[in-house]
Amino acid sequence: MSLSDPSAPTNKLRLETLAIAGFAVLLIFVVFYALSQRQQVLRTSPSGFDGLQTWLTSEDVSAQSFLGGWQVDQNSVGLLLLPLFDTAPDSPRSHPSTKRELLFQQDEYDLDMRPVLEKARRVQTLVVLPKWRSGMRLAGVAHPVLLNERAATQQLLQDLTGEKDAKIVDARVPFSDFDYTAEDGQDMSARIYAAQMFKSESCTPLIGTEAAMILADCALPKRAIPKSQARNSTNNTRMLVLSDPDLLNNHGLRMADNALIAIDFLRSRAGERNLVIDYSRDVWLTDPDRDSQRERTWADLKRFFEPPFQVLWLGGLLTLALFIWRSWLRYGPVRRDAATATSGKAQALLARGRLMRLCNQDGALLSDYAQARLAATAATLFGPAHARHYAEPKAFLGYVARRHPGLADALEKTLTDIRRLQPRTAPAEAIRHVDELEALLEQVIHDT
């Protein structure tokens, strides 16, 4: 078996590892792509808000959708439009197992109430309550049978406002009209199918009446402001609540003056800053003005020596100890005396000079020279610790036969010829043997 054969399984293993890693990366990409496509389907459905974003952008209002994944400067957000597609936040939804359950499910994905209230505390927020089941999105048909359960939406309203007396009010007619006065004094009318209204003592109606409003300015519940932030004057204490998403979503935006009302109201609230339609589930808002950099302490450095970093440091120390032990074994202890110049080239030049001067004992001189060159080559290849063993011709030839099969016979022949030389050998013949030996040893040293 050649020396290259053992490496074949290693290369194969590396190819398999790369294939597995590539498949894992592809699988992660497919999962994230599927999740993003699901969000995309929801946003472009009749109950989504992509149409609102397009409409606002066409009217020179800075609007964008946000799915999460990076930090957003809250000072750049004029209004955060937060649609809720979960009637029971903080509770895991049950996944549908049949087509009927899918059509009648009320929750598109799970949400937590804490991030919702935290966003409302940080920036001006318009919270949009859910109204339709998934069947409205899937079938593209709005029908009273596809409305969410009134009790579930009412409980969500009470959790959001912190008022137990808040109630959902259903319309008694198919289409309900609501008056709205624009910023310039123009009278407009919003039309909603199967309107979902509400009443709450902590809310001031903006569209509708105190007994039946769809858009209101409400007080944040006390639990929305943590004790550590209670004295912060920049906290928002109010939020906007839209009980019927059909005023702004893709389904209802085209009805009556809904689109004009959306432009007038949202532009007046957002001002010159961005309007963000937030579909994310976590808080990605940051305030660069208040978030100061914490001073570094020794505790930060000590973290690099705690688990799991302890295992890495221990592995590094063991590896260093192995290297030191192996180098000591191979090269021996450090020599305190200065090493003399004993390179192979210098020895070859000295030998040539001695051959020219002592031509009467060329055979014996060549034999000693060959032995010295084998010892010097063994020290170069194996280190001083193993040089004595491999300096013997038999051991050295065994190594050459394993590592350089093509040179073994030629080297053995050259050494045999040198040992058989007569004491009185012509200088030309002696130098020829030296050149052959040096050429072979150079090939062994440089692995050529």
C-alpha positions in Angstrom: 0.0 0.0 0.0 1.4 3.4 -0.9 1.8 6.2 1.5 -1.1 8.1 -0.1 -3.6 5.4 0.6 -4.2 6.2 4.3 -5.3 9.7 3.4 -8.1 8.5 1.2 -10.6 7.7 4.0 -9.8 11.1 5.6 -10.6 13.0 2.4 -13.8 11.0 2.1 -14.7 11.8 5.6 -14.1 15.5 5.0 -16.3 15.4 1.9 -19.1 13.8 3.9 -18.7 16.3 6.7 -19.0 19.2 4.2 -22.0 17.6 2.6 -23.8 17.3 6.0 -22.9 20.9 7.0 -24.2 22.1 3.6 -27.4 20.2 4.0 -27.9 21.7 7.6 -27.3 25.2 6.3 -29.8 24.5 3.4 -32.4 23.2 5.9 -32.0 26.3 8.1 -32.5 28.5 5.1 -35.6 26.6 4.0 -37.1 26.9 7.5 -36.5 30.6 7.6 -37.7 31.0 4.1 -40.9 29.1 4.9 -41.5 31.3 8.0 -41.0 34.5 6.0 -43.3 33.3 3.3 -46.0 32.6 5.9 -45.6 36.2 7.1 -45.7 37.4 3.6 -49.0 35.5 2.9 -50.6 37.0 6.0 -49.5 40.5 5.1 -50.8 40.4 1.6 -54.1 38.6 2.6 -57.4 40.6 3.1 -56.6 40.8 6.8 -53.0 42.1 6.2 -51.7 45.6 6.0 -49.4 45.6 2.9 -52.0 47.7 1.1 -51.8 50.3 3.8 -48.0 50.5 3.5 -48.2 50.9 -0.3 -50.9 53.5 0.0 -49.0 55.6 2.6 -45.8 55.4 0.6 -47.6 56.6 -2.5 -48.8 59.6 -0.5 -45.3 60.5 0.6 -45.6 59.1 4.1 -42.6 57.2 5.3 -44.0 53.7 6.1 -42.4 50.4 6.3 -43.1 46.8 7.5 -40.9 45.4 10.2 -40.6 41.6 11.0 -37.9 41.9 13.6 -34.3 40.8 13.5 -32.4 44.0 14.1 -32.4 47.0 16.4 -34.6 50.0 15.6 -33.9 53.5 17.0 -37.1 54.4 18.7 -36.5 58.1 18.3 -37.0 57.6 14.5 -40.4 56.0 15.0 -43.3 58.5 14.9 -46.1 55.9 15.1 -45.9 52.1 15.6 -48.9 50.3 14.1 -49.1 47.0 16.0 -51.7 44.5 14.6 -52.5 41.7 16.9 -53.3 38.3 15.3 -53.6 36.5 18.6 -56.8 36.7 20.7 -55.1 35.0 23.7 -51.6 36.4 24.3 -49.4 34.5 26.7 -51.2 31.3 25.9 -49.9 28.8 23.3 -52.3 28.3 20.4 -53.6 24.9 19.4 -52.5 23.9 15.9 -55.4 22.8 13.6 -55.5 19.2 12.7 -58.3 19.4 10.1 -59.3 21.8 7.4 -62.4 23.0 9.4 -60.2 23.7 12.4 -57.9 25.7 10.2 -60.7 27.8 8.8 -62.1 28.5 12.2 -58.8 29.1 14.1 -58.7 32.6 15.7 -54.9 32.9 16.2 -52.4 33.2 13.4 -49.4 33.0 15.7 -48.5 33.3 19.3 -47.8 36.7 21.0 -46.9 37.9 24.5 -48.6 40.8 26.1 -45.4 42.1 27.8 -43.7 43.1 24.5 -46.9 44.7 23.3 -47.2 46.9 26.4 -43.4 47.6 26.4 -43.6 48.9 22.8 -46.6 51.1 23.7 -44.6 52.5 26.7 -41.6 53.4 24.5 -43.2 54.9 21.4 -46.6 56.1 20.3 -48.4 52.9 19.4 -51.7 52.1 17.5 -52.7 48.6 18.7 -55.1 46.9 16.3 -57.3 44.2 17.8 -58.0 41.0 15.9 -61.4 40.5 14.2 -61.4 37.7 11.7 -60.7 34.0 11.8 -58.2 32.4 9.4 -61.0 31.4 7.1 -61.5 35.0 6.0 -57.8 35.1 5.0 -57.9 31.7 3.3 -61.2 32.0 1.5 -61.1 35.7 0.8 -64.7 36.1 2.0 -65.9 38.1 5.0 -68.9 36.6 6.7 -70.2 36.9 10.2 -69.6 33.2 10.8 -65.9 33.9 10.5 -65.8 36.6 13.2 -63.7 35.8 16.3 -65.5 34.9 19.5 -66.7 38.0 21.2 -65.6 36.8 24.6 -62.0 36.2 23.5 -61.7 39.6 21.9 -63.3 41.3 24.9 -60.8 39.5 27.3 -57.9 40.7 25.1 -59.3 44.3 25.3 -59.5 44.1 29.1 -56.0 42.8 29.3 -54.7 45.5 27.0 -56.4 48.4 28.8 -56.3 47.0 32.3 -60.0 47.8 32.7 -62.3 44.9 33.6 -65.4 46.8 32.5 -64.2 47.3 28.9 -66.6 45.6 26.5 -66.9 44.7 22.8 -69.9 46.1 21.1 -71.2 44.4 17.9 -73.0 46.3 15.2 -76.6 45.5 14.5 -76.5 46.3 10.8 -74.2 44.9 8.1 -72.5 48.2 7.3 -71.8 50.9 9.8 -70.8 54.5 9.0 -68.6 56.6 11.3 -68.0 60.4 11.0 -64.5 61.7 10.9 -63.2 65.3 10.7 -59.9 65.7 9.0 -57.1 68.0 10.1 -58.1 70.6 7.5 -61.8 70.5 8.7 -63.1 68.3 5.9 -65.8 65.9 6.9 -65.3 62.2 6.0 -67.1 59.0 6.6 -65.6 55.6 7.4 -67.6 52.5 6.5 -67.1 49.1 8.2 -68.7 45.8 7.5 -69.9 43.9 10.6 -68.2 46.6 12.7 -66.5 45.6 15.9 -66.7 48.5 18.4 -65.9 48.8 22.1 -66.5 51.0 25.1 -64.2 51.8 28.0 -64.1 54.4 30.6 -60.3 54.9 30.3 -60.6 55.6 26.5 -61.4 58.8 24.6 -63.2 58.1 21.3 -61.5 59.5 18.1 -63.9 57.7 15.7 -67.2 56.7 17.1 -69.0 57.5 20.4 -68.3 56.7 24.0 -70.8 53.9 23.9 -69.5 52.5 20.6 -66.1 53.6 19.4 -63.7 51.9 16.9 -60.7 54.2 17.4 -59.8 55.7 20.7 -57.0 57.2 22.8 -56.6 54.9 25.9 -54.6 55.0 29.0 -51.8 52.4 29.5 -52.4 50.0 32.3 -50.3 50.5 35.4 -48.5 47.1 34.9 -47.1 48.4 31.5 -44.7 50.7 33.4 -42.2 48.9 35.6 -41.3 50.4 38.9 -37.7 51.1 37.7 -39.2 53.3 34.9 -42.0 54.9 36.9 -40.2 58.2 37.3 -39.0 58.4 33.7 -40.7 61.4 32.2 -40.3 60.0 28.6 -42.7 57.1 29.2 -45.9 57.1 27.2 -48.9 56.9 29.4 -51.4 56.7 26.5 -51.9 54.4 23.5 -54.2 54.3 20.5 -56.6 51.3 20.2 -58.3 50.3 16.9 -61.0 47.7 17.7 -61.8 47.0 14.0 -58.9 46.3 11.7 -61.1 46.7 8.6 -60.6 50.5 8.8 -56.9 50.0 7.7 -56.4 46.5 6.4 -56.4 45.3 2.8 -60.1 44.3 3.0 -61.6 47.6 4.3 -59.1 50.2 3.1 -61.0 50.7 -0.2 -64.4 51.2 1.3 -65.9 54.8 1.5 -63.3 57.3 2.8 -61.3 54.8 4.8 -58.2 55.3 2.7 -58.4 59.1 3.0 -59.0 58.8 6.8 -56.0 56.5 7.1 -53.7 59.1 5.3 -55.0 62.0 7.3 -54.9 60.4 10.8 -51.7 58.4 10.5 -49.8 61.3 8.9 -50.9 63.6 11.7 -49.8 61.1 14.3 -46.5 60.1 12.7 -45.4 63.6 11.8 -42.1 63.7 10.0 -40.9 60.5 11.4 -41.4 56.9 10.3 -44.6 54.9 10.5 -43.7 51.3 11.3 -46.1 48.4 10.8 -44.7 46.0 13.3 -45.2 42.2 12.9 -42.4 41.2 15.2 -43.0 39.4 18.5 -40.2 40.9 20.6 -39.0 44.4 21.5 -36.4 45.6 19.0 -36.6 49.3 20.0 -33.6 51.0 21.5 -32.9 54.5 22.7 -29.3 55.6 21.9 -29.8 58.7 24.0 -30.5 56.8 27.2 -28.7 53.5 26.7 -25.2 54.4 28.0 -22.3 52.0 27.8 -21.6 50.2 31.0 -18.0 50.5 32.4 -15.9 47.4 32.1 -14.9 45.6 35.3 -12.7 42.6 36.2 -15.9 40.6 36.3 -16.2 40.9 32.5 -12.7 39.4 32.1 -13.4 36.6 34.6 -16.3 35.5 32.4 -13.8 34.2 29.9 -12.5 31.7 32.5 -15.9 30.4 33.5 -17.8 27.5 31.9 -17.8 26.7 29.0 -14.5 28.6 28.5 -12.8 26.6 31.2 -12.9 23.5 29.0 -11.3 25.5 26.1 -8.5 26.8 28.4 -7.9 23.3 29.8 -7.7 21.9 26.3 -5.2 24.6 25.3 -3.0 23.9 28.3 -3.0 20.1 27.7 -2.1 20.7 24.0 0.8 23.0 25.0 2.0 20.4 27.5 1.9 17.8 24.8 3.9 19.9 22.4 6.6 20.6 25.0 6.8 17.0 26.0 7.1 15.9 22.4 9.7 18.4 21.5 11.7 17.5 24.6 11.5 13.8 23.6 12.6 14.5 20.0 15.3 17.1 20.5 16.4 16.6 24.1 17.1 19.3 26.7 18.3 22.7 25.6 22.0 22.9 25.1 23.7 25.8 26.9 26.9 25.8 24.8 26.9 27.5 21.5 26.5 25.1 18.6 29.3 25.0 16.0 28.8 25.2 12.3 28.4 21.6 11.3 26.2 21.9 8.2 26.4 19.2 5.5 27.9 21.6 3.0 30.7 22.6 5.4 31.5 19.0 6.1 31.6 18.2 2.3 34.1 21.0 1.7 36.3 19.9 4.6 36.2 16.3 3.3 37.1 17.4 -0.2 40.1 19.2 1.2 41.3 16.3 3.3 40.9 14.0 0.3 43.1 16.2 -1.7 45.8 16.3 1.1 45.6 12.7 2.2 45.3 10.9 -1.1 47.2 8.0 0.2 44.3 6.9 2.6 41.3 7.8 0.5 39.3 4.5 1.1 39.4 4.7 4.9 38.8 8.5 4.8 35.7 8.0 2.6 34.3 5.3 4.9 34.6 7.6 8.0 33.1 10.5 6.0 30.1 8.5 4.9 29.5 7.5 8.5 29.7 11.1 9.6 27.3 12.2 6.9 24.8 9.6 7.9 24.9 10.8 11.5 24.5 14.4 10.5 21.6 13.5 8.2 19.9 11.5 11.0 20.3 14.4 13.4 18.6 16.7 10.8 15.7 14.3 10.2 15.0 12.9 13.6 16.6 15.3 16.1 19.5 14.7 18.5 17.5 12.4 20.7 17.1 9.7 17.9 20.2 10.6 15.8 22.3 7.8 17.4 19.9 5.0 16.5 19.4 6.2 12.9 23.1 6.9 12.4 23.7 3.2 11.9 23.7 2.3 8.2 21.2 -0.6 8.7 18.6 1.6 10.5 19.1 4.5 8.2 18.7 2.3 5.1 15.5 0.8 6.6 14.1 4.3 7.0 15.0 5.3 3.4 13.4 2.0 2.1 10.1 2.9 3.8 10.0 6.6 3.0 12.0 6.7 -0.3 11.9 3.3 -2.0 13.4 4.6 -5.2 16.5 5.8 -3.4 17.1 2.9 -1.1 19.0 0.7 -3.6 21.1 3.5 -5.0 22.1 4.6 -1.4 22.9 1.1 -0.3 25.0 0.5 -3.4 26.9 3.8 -2.9 27.6 3.0 0.8 28.8 -0.5 -0.2 31.1 0.8 -2.9 32.6 3.3 -0.4 33.3 0.6 2.2 35.0 -1.6 -0.5 37.3 1.1 -1.7 41.1 0.3 -1.5 43.2 2.4 0.9 45.0 4.0 -2.1 42.2 5.3 -4.4 42.5 7.9 -7.1 41.2 11.3 -6.0 38.9 11.6 -9.0 37.2 8.3 -8.1 36.9 9.3 -4.4 35.3 12.6 -5.2 32.9 10.8 -7.6 31.7 8.6 -4.7 31.3 11.7 -2.4 29.2 13.5 -5.0 26.9 10.5 -5.4 26.5 10.2 -1.6 25.8 13.9 -1.2 23.3 13.9 -4.0 21.4 11.0 -2.5 21.4 12.4 1.0 20.1 15.8 -0.2 17.2 14.1 -1.9 16.4 12.2 1.4 16.6 15.4 3.5 14.5 17.5 1.2 12.0 14.6 0.4 12.5 15.0 -3.4 
